[in-house]
Amino acid sequence: MSFDEEPMGTAMSEDDGPYLFDVGVIALAHTDAPVRDAALSYVRDAITGEIDAIVPYTAVFGAHAVLSTYYGRSNAEASRLLENFMSANRIRWYDRLPETLVNDSLENARAVNIGSWDGYYAQVAIDEGVNTLVTIDDDFETFEEFDTDVILSSAEFQELNAFLEG
């Protein structure tokens, strides 16, 4: 999906899961950006157990970096927000990082020309039987093993960029 197209939608249900959230969704949900509603909706539904969500612990570190680098949160504020998020017991927290996962992730990055972190999230989605990877970018569209929900339309993505340039 290119950013010129409308998003696939954010209609979610337990039947569509499990869902995997990438860094951008987690970070966006913890901001005051004007386009955060879709991300916040997914995160709230995961926290309450309305949807089956998988979140790699590594995504928490990534969200911290995004919150403090791009969204202007202090390290202390980003840490507080994400520590609170991590207290969600209904989310399936993914903590594995074996050598085979690293190799498969790098192979994904090479094969479809994406960053290694996106190759990692794609491989976790594949290994965990994820039905939908929730993201703010279109790097995952080439994977047939799972659906991708790009939660921002092109106009919303432009609005987010304008907000970040602020």
VEXNULO-932891 format. One record per residue: residue number from 1; x, y, z of N, C-alpha, C in turn. Coordinates in pm, 1 decimal. Each point is the difference from the previous one (the first is absolute). Example, Ala and Ser with C-alpha at 12.3 -4.5 7.8 and 13.67 -1.06 7.14 Angstrom:
2
+------+----------+----------+----------+----------+----------+----------+----------+----------+----------+
: nugu :     n_xx :     n_yy :     n_zz :    ca_xx :    ca_yy :    ca_zz :     c_xx :     c_yy :     c_zz :
+------+----------+----------+----------+----------+----------+----------+----------+----------+----------+
:    1 :   1319.0 :   -569.0 :    780.0 :    -89.0 :    119.0 :      0.0 :     90.0 :    120.0 :      0.0 :
:    2 :    -35.0 :    105.0 :    -72.0 :     82.0 :    119.0 :      6.0 :    -77.0 :    109.0 :     73.0 :
+------+----------+----------+----------+----------+----------+----------+----------+----------+----------+
END
This chain:
166
+------+----------+----------+----------+----------+----------+----------+----------+----------+----------+
: nugu :     n_xx :     n_yy :     n_zz :    ca_xx :    ca_yy :    ca_zz :     c_xx :     c_yy :     c_zz :
+------+----------+----------+----------+----------+----------+----------+----------+----------+----------+
:    1 :     85.3 :   -118.0 :      0.0 :    -85.3 :    118.0 :      0.0 :     88.3 :    122.1 :      0.0 :
:    2 :    -26.6 :     93.5 :    -87.9 :     74.4 :    125.0 :      1.6 :    -74.4 :     99.8 :     87.1 :
:    3 :     69.3 :    105.7 :     36.7 :    -61.6 :     98.9 :     86.0 :   -103.6 :     83.6 :    -74.1 :
:    4 :    -13.2 :    -20.8 :   -130.8 :   -101.9 :     70.8 :    -76.0 :   -135.9 :    -65.6 :     11.8 :
:    5 :     -2.3 :   -120.1 :     51.3 :   -124.5 :    -73.4 :     13.7 :    -56.5 :     18.4 :    139.5 :
:    6 :   -125.0 :    -29.7 :     14.9 :    -62.6 :      5.4 :    131.6 :     41.0 :   -122.3 :     79.8 :
:    7 :     -0.3 :      8.7 :    132.6 :     38.6 :   -115.3 :     80.2 :   -100.7 :   -112.7 :    -15.1 :
:    8 :     44.9 :   -120.1 :     35.1 :    -85.3 :   -117.6 :     -9.8 :   -115.1 :      8.1 :     99.1 :
:    9 :     15.0 :     80.3 :    103.0 :   -106.2 :     12.4 :     99.1 :     45.7 :    -50.6 :    133.6 :
:   10 :    -74.8 :     37.4 :    101.4 :     38.4 :    -40.2 :    133.7 :   -111.0 :    -76.7 :     68.4 :
:   11 :    -87.6 :    -58.6 :    -80.2 :   -102.1 :    -85.5 :     60.0 :     68.2 :   -124.8 :     51.0 :
:   12 :     -6.1 :    -19.7 :    129.4 :     71.6 :   -112.1 :     57.1 :    -93.0 :    -81.7 :     86.0 :
:   13 :     31.2 :   -126.8 :      8.0 :    -75.2 :    -86.6 :     87.5 :     91.6 :   -113.2 :     44.2 :
:   14 :    -39.2 :    -66.3 :    104.2 :     78.8 :   -112.3 :     51.5 :     20.0 :   -105.4 :   -108.5 :
:   15 :    -97.6 :    -14.8 :    -91.1 :      9.1 :   -101.1 :   -104.2 :    111.1 :     29.1 :    -99.9 :
:   16 :     41.8 :    127.1 :    -10.9 :    103.3 :     38.2 :    -94.8 :    140.4 :    -19.1 :     55.8 :
:   17 :     11.6 :    -23.4 :    128.0 :    129.9 :     -6.5 :     66.0 :     65.9 :   -135.4 :    -19.1 :
:   18 :    118.5 :    -14.2 :     48.7 :     67.8 :    102.1 :     78.9 :     57.0 :    113.4 :    -86.5 :
:   19 :     17.7 :    112.9 :     65.8 :     56.5 :    119.8 :    -60.2 :    140.3 :     19.5 :     54.9 :
:   20 :     88.3 :     53.9 :    -81.4 :    131.5 :     40.6 :     47.2 :     14.7 :    149.0 :    -26.1 :
:   21 :     43.6 :     75.1 :    100.2 :     18.4 :    144.4 :    -13.9 :    146.5 :     29.7 :    -25.8 :
:   22 :     26.1 :     86.3 :    -97.2 :    137.5 :     42.5 :    -17.8 :     25.0 :    126.9 :     81.6 :
:   23 :    122.9 :     44.6 :     -0.6 :     44.1 :    113.0 :     82.4 :    -83.3 :    125.1 :    -24.3 :
:   24 :    -27.3 :     30.4 :   -126.7 :    -71.1 :    123.5 :    -33.1 :   -137.0 :      8.3 :     63.0 :
:   25 :    -69.9 :   -110.8 :      5.5 :   -134.2 :     -2.9 :     58.7 :      7.8 :     23.1 :    150.5 :
:   26 :     93.8 :    -67.9 :     65.4 :     14.1 :     15.1 :    145.1 :     37.7 :    143.7 :     34.6 :
:   27 :     96.5 :     54.7 :    -71.1 :     42.7 :    137.2 :     26.9 :   -113.7 :     98.7 :    -25.9 :
:   28 :    -64.7 :    -10.1 :   -115.7 :   -106.2 :     93.3 :    -35.7 :   -112.9 :     -0.6 :    102.9 :
:   29 :    -33.2 :   -115.6 :     51.6 :   -107.3 :    -11.0 :     99.9 :     34.3 :     74.0 :    128.8 :
:   30 :    126.6 :     24.1 :     24.3 :     44.8 :     65.7 :    123.0 :     38.1 :    146.0 :    -22.9 :
:   31 :    -61.2 :     63.0 :   -100.2 :     27.4 :    140.2 :    -31.2 :   -129.1 :     79.9 :      3.2 :
:   32 :     15.6 :    129.0 :    -23.8 :   -116.5 :     85.5 :    -15.9 :    -16.2 :     43.3 :   -145.6 :
:   33 :     56.5 :    -77.9 :    -91.1 :    -10.6 :     28.7 :   -142.9 :   -147.1 :     -2.7 :    -41.8 :
:   34 :    -37.9 :     87.7 :    -91.6 :   -141.1 :      6.4 :    -40.9 :    -49.7 :   -124.4 :    -73.6 :
:   35 :     89.4 :    -86.5 :    -44.2 :    -40.4 :   -120.0 :    -74.7 :     23.0 :   -127.3 :     81.2 :
:   36 :      1.4 :     10.0 :    129.5 :     32.0 :   -116.0 :     83.8 :   -117.2 :    -93.6 :     25.7 :
:   37 :   -120.9 :     37.0 :    -38.4 :   -119.6 :    -74.8 :     40.3 :      1.7 :   -147.3 :    -39.4 :
:   38 :     40.8 :    -31.2 :   -121.9 :      0.4 :   -140.5 :    -43.1 :    100.0 :    -80.3 :     82.2 :
:   39 :    118.1 :     55.9 :     21.8 :    101.1 :    -69.9 :     81.4 :    -50.2 :    -17.3 :    142.5 :
:   40 :    -56.4 :    104.2 :     55.0 :    -50.0 :     -6.0 :    137.0 :   -112.3 :   -102.1 :     12.7 :
:   41 :    -85.4 :    -10.2 :    -99.4 :   -109.3 :    -96.8 :      1.5 :     53.7 :   -143.2 :      6.0 :
:   42 :     98.9 :    -30.1 :    -84.4 :     59.8 :   -132.9 :      2.3 :     64.8 :    -29.3 :    135.1 :
:   43 :     76.3 :     95.0 :     51.6 :     70.3 :    -21.4 :    127.1 :    -99.7 :    -18.4 :    114.0 :
:   44 :   -103.0 :     82.0 :      3.0 :   -101.7 :    -16.6 :    105.5 :    -66.4 :   -136.4 :     -8.2 :
:   45 :    -34.7 :    -43.5 :   -121.2 :    -63.7 :   -130.5 :    -16.0 :     92.6 :   -114.0 :     41.6 :
:   46 :    129.2 :     17.5 :    -21.5 :     96.0 :   -101.4 :     44.7 :      9.3 :     -1.9 :    152.0 :
:   47 :      5.2 :    117.2 :     59.8 :     11.6 :     10.0 :    145.7 :   -121.1 :    -61.2 :     68.9 :
:   48 :   -117.5 :     22.6 :    -55.0 :   -122.5 :    -51.7 :     62.3 :    -28.8 :   -145.2 :    -37.0 :
:   49 :     77.9 :    -55.0 :    -92.5 :    -22.3 :   -137.8 :    -41.1 :   -107.4 :    -15.5 :   -106.1 :
:   50 :    -45.5 :    109.6 :    -56.8 :   -100.1 :     -7.4 :   -107.5 :     57.9 :    -66.0 :   -124.3 :
:   51 :    130.3 :     14.7 :    -19.1 :     67.7 :    -68.1 :   -110.0 :    120.4 :    -74.3 :     56.2 :
:   52 :     41.3 :   -103.1 :    -70.5 :    118.5 :    -77.3 :     34.6 :    119.0 :     69.7 :    -65.1 :
:   53 :     85.6 :     62.1 :     81.1 :    112.7 :     75.7 :    -53.2 :    131.9 :    -55.6 :     50.0 :
:   54 :     95.4 :     -0.9 :    -90.5 :    136.4 :    -39.8 :     31.1 :     87.5 :    122.8 :    -16.5 :
:   55 :     81.6 :     28.4 :    101.4 :     91.8 :    113.5 :     -6.5 :    138.8 :    -48.5 :     40.8 :
:   56 :     95.7 :      6.3 :    -90.6 :    137.1 :    -33.7 :     38.2 :     54.4 :    103.6 :     98.8 :
:   57 :     70.0 :    -46.6 :    101.5 :     61.1 :     94.2 :     93.9 :     91.8 :     97.9 :    -72.0 :
:   58 :     63.9 :    -45.9 :   -107.2 :     88.3 :     89.7 :    -74.4 :    -75.1 :    120.2 :    -55.7 :
:   59 :   -130.0 :    -15.7 :    -27.2 :    -79.6 :    111.5 :    -50.2 :    -16.1 :    108.8 :    105.7 :
:   60 :      6.9 :    -38.5 :    125.9 :     -8.8 :     99.0 :    107.8 :    123.7 :     89.2 :     -2.4 :
:   61 :    118.2 :    -60.4 :    -18.7 :    121.8 :     80.6 :    -11.8 :     -8.6 :     92.3 :   -121.2 :
:   62 :    -48.3 :    -53.6 :   -111.0 :    -14.7 :     81.4 :   -120.0 :    -97.1 :    114.0 :     20.2 :
:   63 :   -111.7 :    -27.4 :     66.7 :    -98.6 :    105.3 :     26.1 :     59.5 :    108.2 :     89.6 :
:   64 :     80.7 :    -40.4 :     96.4 :     67.3 :     97.8 :     86.0 :     87.7 :     92.5 :    -84.0 :
:   65 :     78.1 :    -59.0 :    -90.1 :     87.6 :     80.0 :    -85.9 :    -81.9 :     96.3 :    -86.9 :
:   66 :   -109.8 :    -47.6 :    -55.4 :    -84.5 :     84.1 :    -85.4 :    -65.0 :    111.5 :     82.4 :
:   67 :    -51.5 :    -34.9 :    117.5 :    -64.4 :    101.3 :     85.1 :     97.9 :    108.9 :     42.0 :
:   68 :    121.4 :    -38.1 :     35.5 :     95.9 :     99.4 :     47.9 :     71.1 :     73.3 :   -113.7 :
:   69 :     16.1 :    -63.3 :   -113.7 :     71.7 :     62.8 :   -111.8 :    -91.5 :     83.2 :    -88.7 :
:   70 :   -117.4 :    -50.9 :    -33.2 :    -86.4 :     66.4 :    -97.4 :   -119.8 :     71.8 :     60.9 :
:   71 :    -54.8 :    -52.3 :    108.0 :   -120.0 :     59.1 :     58.8 :     30.6 :     95.0 :    115.7 :
:   72 :    126.4 :     17.2 :     33.4 :     38.9 :     98.5 :     99.6 :    -25.6 :    -37.4 :    144.7 :
:   73 :    -28.1 :   -125.2 :     26.7 :    -17.2 :    -43.0 :    138.9 :    136.9 :    -10.1 :     66.2 :
:   74 :      4.6 :     33.7 :    126.8 :    124.8 :    -20.8 :     73.2 :     20.7 :   -150.5 :     18.0 :
:   75 :    122.4 :    -38.2 :     28.2 :     27.0 :   -141.5 :     26.7 :    -84.1 :    -48.9 :    116.4 :
:   76 :    -13.4 :     83.5 :    103.4 :    -78.7 :    -38.9 :    117.7 :   -147.1 :    -18.4 :    -35.6 :
:   77 :    -55.8 :     90.9 :    -78.3 :   -141.3 :    -10.2 :    -38.7 :    -23.1 :   -120.8 :    -90.5 :
:   78 :     88.2 :    -19.6 :    -97.6 :    -13.1 :   -116.6 :    -88.2 :      8.5 :   -129.2 :     81.4 :
:   79 :     90.7 :     -4.7 :     93.5 :     14.4 :   -119.5 :     84.9 :   -126.0 :    -22.9 :     81.6 :
:   80 :    -53.8 :    104.8 :     60.3 :   -120.6 :    -13.6 :     81.8 :   -116.6 :    -51.5 :    -83.6 :
:   81 :    -19.7 :     58.6 :   -116.7 :   -110.5 :    -42.2 :    -87.4 :     13.3 :   -146.9 :    -39.0 :
:   82 :    119.9 :    -40.9 :    -37.1 :     20.1 :   -136.5 :    -47.5 :      2.0 :   -100.9 :    113.7 :
:   83 :     46.8 :     39.6 :    116.8 :     -9.9 :    -89.8 :    116.2 :   -147.1 :    -25.6 :     33.4 :
:   84 :    -81.0 :    102.7 :    -10.7 :   -143.7 :    -15.7 :     22.2 :    -59.7 :    -94.2 :   -105.5 :
:   85 :     36.5 :     19.1 :   -124.7 :    -46.3 :    -86.2 :   -108.7 :     39.5 :   -145.7 :     26.5 :
:   86 :    122.5 :    -20.3 :     48.1 :     48.7 :   -135.9 :     24.3 :    -71.8 :    -69.3 :    115.5 :
:   87 :    -74.7 :     73.0 :     78.6 :    -75.3 :    -63.4 :    108.9 :   -126.0 :    -69.2 :    -50.3 :
:   88 :    -28.3 :     13.0 :   -128.9 :   -118.5 :    -63.3 :    -58.9 :     17.9 :   -151.2 :     -3.1 :
:   89 :    -75.3 :    -69.1 :     79.5 :     12.7 :   -145.5 :     12.5 :    -66.0 :    -77.6 :   -112.1 :
:   90 :    -88.0 :     62.9 :    -75.2 :    -71.0 :    -73.3 :   -104.8 :     74.9 :     -0.7 :   -133.1 :
:   91 :    103.6 :     79.5 :     -8.2 :     84.9 :     -0.8 :   -119.0 :     96.0 :   -117.6 :     11.7 :
:   92 :     23.3 :    -67.2 :   -112.6 :    100.4 :   -106.8 :     -2.5 :    135.2 :     64.4 :    -31.0 :
:   93 :     84.7 :      6.9 :     99.5 :    130.8 :     61.6 :    -14.3 :     97.4 :   -102.5 :    -56.4 :
:   94 :     62.9 :     35.3 :   -109.5 :     91.7 :    -90.5 :    -70.3 :    142.6 :     30.7 :     43.6 :
:   95 :     68.0 :   -101.1 :     55.6 :    132.6 :     23.9 :     57.3 :    111.1 :    -85.5 :    -59.9 :
:   96 :    -25.9 :    -68.1 :   -110.5 :    101.3 :    -89.2 :    -55.2 :     82.3 :     70.3 :   -108.6 :
:   97 :    128.1 :    -35.8 :     -5.4 :     87.5 :     53.6 :   -103.9 :    112.5 :    -99.6 :    -30.9 :
:   98 :    -38.0 :   -121.9 :    -42.1 :    102.3 :   -100.2 :    -32.2 :     72.7 :     33.9 :   -130.4 :
:   99 :    111.7 :    -62.5 :    -19.8 :     81.6 :     23.9 :   -119.2 :    -78.8 :    -26.1 :   -128.4 :
:  100 :    -83.2 :   -104.2 :     -1.3 :    -78.1 :    -29.6 :   -121.4 :    -95.7 :    114.3 :    -33.0 :
:  101 :    -56.9 :     63.1 :    100.0 :    -89.1 :    113.5 :    -23.3 :     77.5 :    117.7 :    -59.0 :
:  102 :    118.8 :     23.5 :     52.0 :     83.9 :    108.7 :    -53.4 :     34.4 :    -28.5 :   -145.9 :
:  103 :     41.9 :   -122.7 :    -29.4 :     33.5 :    -35.5 :   -138.4 :   -120.7 :     12.8 :    -92.4 :
:  104 :   -114.0 :    -49.8 :     43.0 :   -121.3 :     10.3 :    -81.9 :    -40.9 :    146.4 :    -19.6 :
:  105 :     17.5 :     80.6 :    101.6 :    -33.3 :    143.1 :     -8.5 :     88.8 :     70.6 :   -101.4 :
:  106 :    128.2 :    -30.3 :      4.3 :     92.9 :     59.3 :    -97.3 :    -29.9 :    -48.8 :   -141.2 :
:  107 :    -41.3 :   -125.3 :    -13.0 :    -39.6 :    -51.8 :   -130.8 :   -123.1 :     75.4 :    -51.2 :
:  108 :    -96.4 :     26.9 :     87.6 :   -116.8 :     79.9 :    -39.6 :     43.2 :    137.0 :    -48.9 :
:  109 :     90.2 :     62.7 :     74.3 :     47.4 :    133.7 :    -36.6 :     65.6 :     -1.5 :   -138.0 :
:  110 :     81.6 :   -101.4 :    -24.5 :     67.2 :    -12.0 :   -128.8 :    -98.3 :    -30.3 :   -112.2 :
:  111 :    -89.2 :    -93.3 :     25.1 :    -88.8 :    -48.8 :   -106.1 :    -98.5 :    105.1 :    -48.8 :
:  112 :    -49.9 :     83.1 :     90.2 :   -102.0 :     97.6 :    -42.4 :     46.4 :    145.0 :     17.1 :
:  113 :    129.8 :     16.8 :     26.0 :     60.8 :    132.6 :      6.2 :    -66.4 :     90.7 :    103.8 :
:  114 :     -5.1 :    -49.7 :    123.2 :    -51.4 :     78.8 :    111.7 :    106.8 :      5.0 :    108.7 :
:  115 :    -20.3 :     84.1 :     98.8 :     94.0 :      9.0 :    110.1 :     -1.0 :   -126.4 :     83.8 :
:  116 :    109.6 :    -20.9 :     72.7 :     11.3 :   -121.4 :     80.1 :   -105.3 :     -7.5 :    109.3 :
:  117 :    -36.9 :    115.0 :     58.5 :   -104.4 :     -3.8 :    102.9 :   -132.6 :    -44.5 :    -59.1 :
:  118 :    -33.3 :     48.9 :   -118.4 :   -124.0 :    -44.4 :    -64.1 :      9.1 :   -147.5 :    -37.8 :
:  119 :    117.7 :    -45.0 :    -42.6 :     19.6 :   -143.0 :    -26.4 :    -23.7 :    -82.3 :    125.3 :
:  120 :     43.3 :     53.7 :    114.0 :    -21.6 :    -66.4 :    129.0 :   -148.6 :     -8.0 :     33.9 :
:  121 :    -71.6 :    113.4 :     -9.4 :   -143.0 :     -2.2 :     33.4 :    -76.7 :    -93.4 :    -93.0 :
:  122 :     36.9 :     -0.8 :   -126.6 :    -65.2 :    -91.7 :    -94.3 :     25.0 :   -145.0 :     40.1 :
:  123 :    122.9 :    -31.5 :     39.7 :     31.1 :   -139.0 :     37.0 :    -72.0 :    -39.8 :    128.4 :
:  124 :     -8.0 :     90.2 :     96.3 :    -76.7 :    -30.4 :    121.6 :   -145.0 :    -27.3 :    -37.4 :
:  125 :    -55.6 :     82.1 :    -88.5 :   -138.6 :    -21.0 :    -44.3 :    -16.4 :   -137.6 :    -64.2 :
:  126 :     94.2 :    -37.6 :    -83.2 :     -6.5 :   -130.5 :    -66.5 :     11.2 :   -112.7 :    102.7 :
:  127 :    100.2 :      9.0 :     85.9 :     24.9 :   -106.2 :     97.9 :   -114.6 :    -16.1 :     99.6 :
:  128 :    -66.2 :    109.5 :     32.8 :   -107.1 :     -4.0 :    100.0 :   -138.9 :    -17.8 :    -60.5 :
:  129 :     -9.2 :    -14.6 :   -131.5 :   -128.9 :    -20.5 :    -65.2 :    -90.2 :    122.0 :      6.0 :
:  130 :     60.3 :    117.1 :     -6.6 :    -76.5 :    124.8 :      3.7 :    -84.9 :     10.9 :   -126.5 :
:  131 :   -122.6 :     43.7 :     16.8 :    -86.8 :     22.8 :   -116.0 :     15.6 :    140.9 :    -55.7 :
:  132 :     24.0 :     99.1 :     87.5 :      6.9 :    138.5 :    -43.5 :    113.7 :     72.0 :     70.3 :
:  133 :     89.1 :     59.4 :    -78.0 :    103.8 :     85.1 :     54.4 :    -48.9 :    143.8 :    -13.4 :
:  134 :     -4.1 :     71.1 :    110.8 :    -52.0 :    136.2 :      4.5 :    117.7 :     96.5 :     -3.1 :
:  135 :     -3.5 :     95.1 :    -92.9 :    115.2 :     85.3 :    -25.9 :    -43.6 :    137.6 :    -50.6 :
:  136 :     96.0 :     91.7 :     -6.3 :    -29.2 :    129.9 :    -60.2 :     68.1 :     13.8 :   -136.4 :
:  137 :     74.2 :   -102.4 :    -42.8 :     66.2 :      7.3 :   -130.1 :    -33.2 :   -123.8 :    -83.3 :
:  138 :     42.7 :      3.2 :   -124.6 :    -39.6 :   -107.0 :    -91.9 :    109.6 :   -103.3 :    -25.8 :
:  139 :     99.1 :     -7.6 :     87.2 :    111.6 :    -92.0 :    -21.6 :    -38.3 :   -147.0 :      6.6 :
:  140 :   -114.7 :    -31.0 :     54.8 :    -36.7 :   -140.3 :     22.0 :    -96.1 :    -55.5 :   -104.5 :
:  141 :    -37.9 :     81.7 :    -95.5 :    -99.9 :    -39.0 :    -99.5 :     41.9 :   -118.8 :    -86.0 :
:  142 :    129.0 :    -24.4 :    -13.8 :     46.3 :   -107.3 :    -88.6 :     -9.8 :   -139.1 :     63.1 :
:  143 :    -26.1 :     -6.1 :    128.8 :     -6.9 :   -129.7 :     66.9 :   -138.9 :    -60.3 :    -16.8 :
:  144 :     -2.7 :   -123.3 :    -48.1 :   -126.4 :    -69.4 :    -21.1 :    -45.8 :    -78.0 :    122.2 :
:  145 :     87.8 :    -17.4 :     98.2 :    -30.3 :    -82.6 :    116.3 :    -94.9 :     68.1 :     98.6 :
:  146 :    -18.2 :    128.9 :    -13.2 :    -88.9 :     75.0 :     89.9 :    -53.8 :    122.0 :    -73.8 :
:  147 :   -111.0 :     51.9 :     50.6 :    -55.7 :    124.5 :    -52.3 :     70.0 :    117.4 :     66.2 :
:  148 :     -2.6 :    112.7 :    -66.9 :     57.7 :    121.8 :     54.6 :   -109.5 :    104.2 :     10.1 :
:  149 :    -12.6 :     61.9 :    116.0 :    -92.1 :    111.8 :     17.3 :     82.2 :    126.4 :     18.3 :
:  150 :     11.4 :     77.0 :   -107.4 :     65.6 :    130.2 :      5.1 :   -106.3 :     97.0 :     50.0 :
:  151 :     17.1 :     46.7 :    123.4 :   -108.9 :     69.6 :     67.9 :    -14.4 :    147.2 :    -36.2 :
:  152 :     93.6 :     55.4 :    -76.0 :     -9.8 :    139.8 :    -40.4 :    -22.1 :     10.2 :   -150.0 :
:  153 :    -94.1 :     83.2 :    -38.9 :    -17.7 :     30.8 :   -142.0 :    116.0 :     90.0 :    -42.5 :
:  154 :     12.2 :     25.6 :   -128.9 :    107.1 :     88.5 :    -47.8 :    -16.1 :    139.2 :     59.3 :
:  155 :   -123.5 :     47.6 :     10.6 :    -23.9 :    132.8 :     57.9 :     37.8 :      2.7 :    148.1 :
:  156 :    -33.0 :   -106.8 :     72.3 :     36.1 :     -6.6 :    142.1 :    150.9 :     -9.9 :     17.9 :
:  157 :     66.4 :    -72.9 :    -89.1 :    145.1 :    -11.2 :      7.9 :     65.0 :    136.3 :    -24.3 :
:  158 :    -52.4 :     75.3 :    -95.9 :     49.0 :    136.3 :    -25.6 :    -26.4 :     88.8 :    121.8 :
:  159 :   -115.7 :    -15.3 :     62.0 :    -31.6 :     77.8 :    121.1 :     95.8 :    -34.7 :    112.3 :
:  160 :     33.6 :   -127.7 :     13.0 :     95.3 :    -41.4 :    102.5 :    136.7 :     61.4 :    -27.7 :
:  161 :     44.4 :     -4.2 :   -124.7 :    128.7 :     60.3 :    -33.3 :      1.3 :    148.7 :     29.2 :
:  162 :   -109.7 :     69.7 :    -31.1 :     -8.9 :    143.4 :     29.8 :      5.0 :     23.1 :    151.3 :
:  163 :    -67.7 :    -84.4 :     76.2 :      2.4 :      9.3 :    145.9 :    142.2 :    -18.3 :     51.3 :
:  164 :     71.3 :    -96.9 :    -52.4 :    136.7 :    -28.1 :     45.0 :     96.9 :    110.9 :    -37.2 :
:  165 :    -25.3 :     65.3 :   -114.7 :     85.7 :    110.3 :    -42.0 :    -30.7 :    126.8 :     78.6 :
:  166 :   -117.2 :      1.5 :     60.4 :    -53.9 :     95.9 :     84.5 :     26.0 :    133.4 :     25.2 :
+------+----------+----------+----------+----------+----------+----------+----------+----------+----------+
END
